[in-house]
Amino acid sequence: MTARSEIFTDLPDLAVRTLGGTVMAASDESFAPKENLLNPGPAGFREQTFGAKGQEYDGWETRRRRSPGHDWAVVRLGLPGVIRGVVVDTAWFKGNHPHEAMVEACAAEGYPSAEELSGWTEIVPRSPLTGDAAREFAVADERRFTHVRLNIFPDGGVARLRVHGEVVPDPRLLTGLTVDLAALANGAAVVGCSDMFYSSPANLIMPGLARHQAEGWETARRRDGGNDWVILRLAGPGVVELAELDTANLRFNAPAEARIRGADARTASLEDEAAWFDVLPRTRLQPDTAHRFRVEAGRPITHARVDIYPDGGLARVRLHGSLTADGERDLLGRWRARR
């Protein structure tokens, strides 16, 4: 099995706009709007693009401070979870970047306003920044957070804020219901794959529809007679009843066929080929199509392996079903342990 990297930047960005993150409030955004902080993709720049406020920047930029204090922006994470690292990126801000930054986090119930948030904890100490550079900060706190606050000293511009971590869903929203056991939002993760030449398999479990090929998973062309595959760790032990394999936008590079197998890592090793059994047998696929297959509810699984033949790409994988009683208890225990 080809395992996923342990580098924190390989983990999902819990704050990115495409996962529902939002900048709730900021002390100032005179030169460039706060919303740019969470845009997907790297910041862009076009020289000599001057507006009424000066050069236009793809980031958040505050006015020059003439009074004591510092600037800040409050972010509600799109997906709450354990934060493993933060990236403060000052791309293109060369003479107008902050000298230092500090990051705080908090956990809140429901949907409070920025003014109602409390219990802030420092997760990145006040640290120096340089212009036009991405500074990475590892985070050691094991608690589940829902919001972060970026503090910059004293003022200036930041292009992007990335908050990488592990999703910890609220089990009260999942237990007793039919849910997508393979959804990132519900705590699923990609734990292995054969190839990610063109795009990441992590895209398979993202919310929403893929807008283009790069928002799915696509492998290199195979010349060895084998096939490509990806392994998903489900949100918890559960029983799959409906599988969806979406080849949206993949018109000339969709797989010819696919197969889904499941395994229960609580009772067998994932390295043991005999531990895997069919959830969906090898089945023909069509290009640019959302395929939905009713599968017979069988044994509970903790992991799913999707094989594509021989290569190509998928836009999304959805595995609808229900958590087992053990799965619900495990999810509840993890959530309580992170509070």
N, C-alpha and C positions, 0 to 999 in steps of 0.2 A: 504494500500500500504506500502511495506517495502522500505523506502527511503534510498538512498545512503548516506554514511557518509560525514560530512562536513570537515573531516580532510584532509589537503592539499595533503598528500601523497597518498590519494585515487584517486586524479585527475591524468590524463595522464601525463607521463613523456615526455615533449615536445622535449627533447634532445636525447632520446634513439635511438640507431642505427636502430632498427626495424621500427621506424617512419621516418627515413631519416636523423637523426642528424649526424653531422660530426665534428671532430676536425680539423679546417682549418689550424691552425698553433700553434706552441708552442715555447717558448724561448729555451727549451732544452728537450731532451728525451734520455739522455745518457744510463740510466739503464733499462727503460721500456717504451714502445711506448705510445704516447698520445692517440691513438685510443682506448685503453682499457678503457678509462674513461667512454665511452658511451655504453659499452657492456651490453646487457640485462642480468638479473640475478645477483646474488651476486658474489663477487670476490672469486676465489678459491685459494688454496695454497697447494703446495707439498714441504715438507721439503727436504733438501739436494739435491735440483735440481739446481746445479751450472753450469753456462755457462761461457763464456769468460769475461762477465761483472759482475759476481758474482751471488748471489741468484736470481732466476727468480721470478718475481712478476706479478700478474694479475692486473695491474694498470699502472699508469703513474708515472715514477720516474726520477727526474733530478739529475745531478751531485752535489757534494758538492761545494757550492759557495765559492770562495776565493777573490771575489771582491764585491763592493757595488751593491745593487739592489735586485731584487726578480724575481722569475719565474712566468710564466703565460701560459695559453692556451686559444685560441679563438675557440668558438663553434658556428656553425650555427645550429639553432634549426630545427628539422625535420618539425615541425608544428609551425608556429608563433602564438603567443597568449599572454594572460595576465598571468604573472608568479605569482603564489600564494605562492610558497615556493621552497627552494633549499636545497638539501642534499649533504653535502661534507663528503664522506665516506673514512676513512683511514684504512679500513679492512686489517689486516695482516702487516701493516706498524707500527712497534712497537718502533723501535729506529731510524727510518729514516723518520718520518712524519714531515710535516711543523708545525711550532709553531702557525701560524696564517693563516687565509685566508680572502679574500675579493672578492665579485662578482659584476661585472658591467654588464650592458645590453645596447643595442642600437637597433634602428629600421632602416632598410635600404631597399631601393627599388631595385628590380632586383637581380642580383647575383654578388655583388662586391667581390673582393679578401679581405683577412684579412687586408692587408695594406691600403685598401681604406676605411675601416670602420671608422666612426667618431661619435661624439655626445654621447659618453659613459656616462651612469648614474649609480651611485652607488645604488645597490638594496640590498646588504648585506654588512654592514660595516665591517671593519677589526676586526676579532673576533678570539679568541683562539681555537685551535684544540687539541685533544688528540689522542694518537696512538690507532690503532685498534678499532675505534669507528665511528659511523655515527652521524654527527652533523646536526640537522635540523634547518633551518632558515626561518621563515615566511617572506613574502614579501608583502608590502602594496601598491606598485605602481600599478595604474589601467591602465597604458598604454600598448599597444601592442608592443611586442619586437620580433625581428627576430634572434638576436645573443646575446650570453653572453661571458664574459671573466672571467675566474677563475684566481685569483692572489694568489699565495702562498708565504709565508714569512718565511725564506729567500729561502728555497729550500726543496726538499724531495719528498715523494710519496703520491699520492692520488689514491685510488682504483676505485672509481666511483663518478661521478657527476650526480645528478638527478635534473631536472628542471621541477617541477610540475606546471600545470596551466590549463587554459581554452583556447581551440583553438579559434582563431578569423581569419577566412579565408579572403582572398582578394575577395570581391564580384565581381570584374571584371572578375574573372575566373569561376564564377558560373552563372551569370545572362544571361538569354536568351538561356540557354543550357539544355540538359537532363543530370542530374547529379545523383549521389547516395545521396539521401536525408538522409540516415542513416549513412553516413561515418563520422568517427571521423575527418578526414582531412578536411571535409566541415563544421565542427562545431557541429555535432550531439553529443549526450551524452546519457549514460545510467542513468536513474533517479530512477529506482526501479526494484526490482526483488523478487521472492519468495524464492530463495535459491541459494547459491554460494559455496556449500560444497567443491567441487573439484577444481573449477577454476572460474575465474571472468567473469561475463557477459560483462565487458568492452572489452573482446577479440572479441566479436561478430562484432564490428564495426571497428576493426583494418584493415589496408591495407594488401593486399597480401593474400596468402593462408596459412591456419594453417598447420604447419609441423607435428604436433602430437596432441594428445588429449588435452594436457595441454594448448595449444594455442587457445582453444575454450572455450565454457561455458559448464560445466557439473554439474548437481545437484546430491544430494543424492537419494537413492532409496526411493520412496514413499510407505507408508504402510497405508495411511489414506483415500484412495479413491479419493483424489483431483488431481490437476495437477499443474505443474510449469509454470512460466511466467516471462517475462521481459518487461519493458516499456522503450521505446526510445524517447527522445526529438529530433525531426528532426532538420536539419540545419536551417530550417525556414518553415513557412507555405507553403505547396506544394501539388501537386497532384501526387500520385503514379501510375505508369503505368506498371511496371515490378517488381516482387518480387523474390528474390533469397534466398532460405534456404539451406545452405550447411551443410551436416552431415559428411564431410570428416574426416577420421580416426576413426569415431565412428561406429565400426562394430558390436558390441554386446550391445551397450548402446545408440543407437539412439532412439529418440521418435518414437512411432507408428504413430502419427499424429501431425499436427500443424494447427494453425489458426492465422490469422493476423487481428487485428481490428485497427481502427483509431479513433481519437477524435480531436476536435478543441478546445484547451484550451482558446482561445480568447472569445468563446461564451458559454462554459459550463465547469463545474468542472470535473476534471479527476476522482474524487471520486464518481461521478454519473454514475452508471452502464448504464443508458439510453443514456449517451453521446457517447458511443462506438458503432461503426457500422463495419460491415464486409468489409475488403479489400480483404482478401482471406478466404473463408469458410474453415471449418475443412477438412483437406486434408491428405491423407495417405503419409507417407514418407518412403524412403528406406535408409538402412545404407550406409555410405561412398559414398554419392551421392550429387552432386550439382544440386538441383531442381530449375528450373526457371519457373515462372508462369506469363503469361500475365494477368493483371487485368484490369478491366474496369475503365477508368479514371472517377472518381466521385468527391465527395466533397473534398475540401482542408482539410488537417489535419496538426496538429502541433506535434502530438505524435502518436506512433504506439505501440500496445501491441501484443507481440508474445506469444501465449499459446502453450505449448508442452504437449502431452498426452502420458502416465501420467507423465513421468519424463525423464531423460537422458541428452542429450547434443546436442548443435549445434556448428559448427565451425565458420560460418559467417552468417550474415543477410545483404542483400543488398536490398534497396528500391529505384529503379531508377524512376525518374520523373522530374518534373520541379517546380521551385519556382513560387508562385503566384506573382502578381504585388506588393501586400502588403509584401510578403516575401522578395522580392528583395529590397524593400525600407527599411525594418527592418534590413536586413543584411548590407546594405550600411550605415545606420545610426549607427549601432554598430561599424562598422569598423572605421568610421570617429570619433566617440566619443573616441576611444582608441588611436588615433594618437597623 
